[in-house]
Amino acid sequence: MREIPTLRTERLLLRPFTLTDAAEVKLLAGEFEIADTTQNIPHPYEDGMAEHWIGQHQEEVDAGKGVTFAITARNDGRLLGAISLMKIEAGHQAELGYWIGKPFWNRGFCSEAGAEILKYAFSDLGLIRVHVNHLTRNPASGRVIRKLGFSHEGSRKQHVRKWGKPEDQELYGLLKQDWQNSS
């Protein structure tokens, strides 16, 4: 069994989720605005979904396919959101995903957590590329992504479905060498 590390930033602790986080995950991820601006979070967020999601994290790590961190406030341990590296291809690439609870928007938490997860991806996991996408109608996510140093690689028109409607998606990538040059 591989262990999910704990990562520290000035204001944040990125740590493994535990089942005791489930009620707060349901509350934060259950907000309509969170589901509406992400591709994979359902609404309504029903009982048991958080426990099931948290229960899958260790399996993903053990398979070498992903790692998910709880984004928490370093000063009081409050859960703020989640950040993940998904679809990991060892020595090559992974996809970045994240959400921040609505009460904590516009405070720089996602950018701070993202910078630390990129350091982990490139320095600890030895990846050479990280990619990320967002719904075109979610420009706030695009701002976070560009702030982290990602380059826009293109758009996919009507590529995903959300609420039964086709959605456009923006694609970004960051190479380790570009990350190193900007650090």
C-alpha positions, -999 to 999 in steps of 0.1 A, spaced: 0 0 0 14 34 -10 10 63 13 -5 96 2 19 123 15 9 155 33 21 186 15 24 220 31 22 255 18 21 289 36 -16 287 43 -26 251 34 -22 215 42 -28 191 14 -35 157 31 -53 124 24 -90 125 28 -105 104 56 -141 92 61 -145 118 88 -143 144 59 -174 129 42 -200 152 57 -180 183 48 -174 170 13 -211 165 9 -218 200 21 -192 218 0 -193 197 -32 -231 195 -29 -235 232 -37 -251 236 -71 -224 261 -82 -197 235 -76 -214 208 -97 -224 234 -124 -188 245 -130 -171 210 -129 -175 181 -152 -178 152 -129 -194 164 -96 -231 154 -95 -260 174 -82 -277 166 -60 -248 152 -40 -266 123 -23 -259 104 9 -231 79 6 -214 96 -25 -187 113 -4 -179 81 14 -177 62 -19 -155 88 -35 -131 89 -5 -130 51 -4 -116 50 -40 -86 73 -33 -63 46 -19 -72 22 -47 -61 49 -72 -29 55 -54 -21 17 -51 -28 13 -88 -5 42 -96 -33 59 -115 -41 89 -93 -37 108 -60 -63 131 -44 -56 155 -16 -79 173 8 -72 211 6 -73 222 42 -65 254 61 -32 251 78 -43 272 108 -75 253 118 -77 222 96 -110 233 79 -117 215 46 -116 240 17 -118 216 -13 -99 189 -32 -71 187 -57 -61 156 -77 -37 142 -102 -57 117 -123 -49 94 -152 -13 92 -141 11 77 -167 43 70 -147 72 90 -160 50 109 -184 19 128 -176 -12 133 -155 -44 153 -155 -50 180 -129 -84 184 -113 -97 205 -84 -127 221 -67 -129 247 -40 -159 251 -18 -180 282 -26 -174 300 7 -136 299 -1 -137 312 -37 -115 342 -47 -89 338 -19 -61 322 -39 -65 288 -23 -67 269 -56 -37 287 -70 -17 279 -39 -27 243 -38 -21 240 -76 15 253 -73 22 227 -46 7 198 -66 27 208 -97 59 207 -76 48 172 -63 40 160 -99 73 172 -114 97 167 -85 83 137 -66 64 118 -92 89 125 -120 62 135 -145 72 156 -176 37 170 -184 5 179 -166 -26 188 -185 -59 203 -173 -92 214 -188 -122 235 -179 -157 242 -193 -154 273 -215 -182 290 -195 -161 288 -163 -135 315 -169 -125 316 -132 -110 282 -136 -91 294 -167 -76 322 -147 -63 298 -120 -49 275 -147 -30 304 -165 -18 317 -132 -2 283 -126 18 287 -159 -2 264 -181 -4 272 -219 -37 271 -238 -35 242 -262 -69 244 -278 -107 241 -275 -130 212 -280 -164 223 -292 -194 205 -276 -169 178 -263 -186 170 -230 -221 169 -217 -233 187 -186 -269 186 -175 -277 168 -207 -263 197 -229 -231 197 -250 -204 219 -235 -172 234 -249 -140 226 -232 -107 245 -230 -74 225 -229 -41 234 -212 -8 218 -207 24 224 -188 58 208 -194 82 202 -166 109 222 -184 86 252 -187 76 248 -150 113 248 -140 121 278 -162 93 298 -145 100 288 -109 
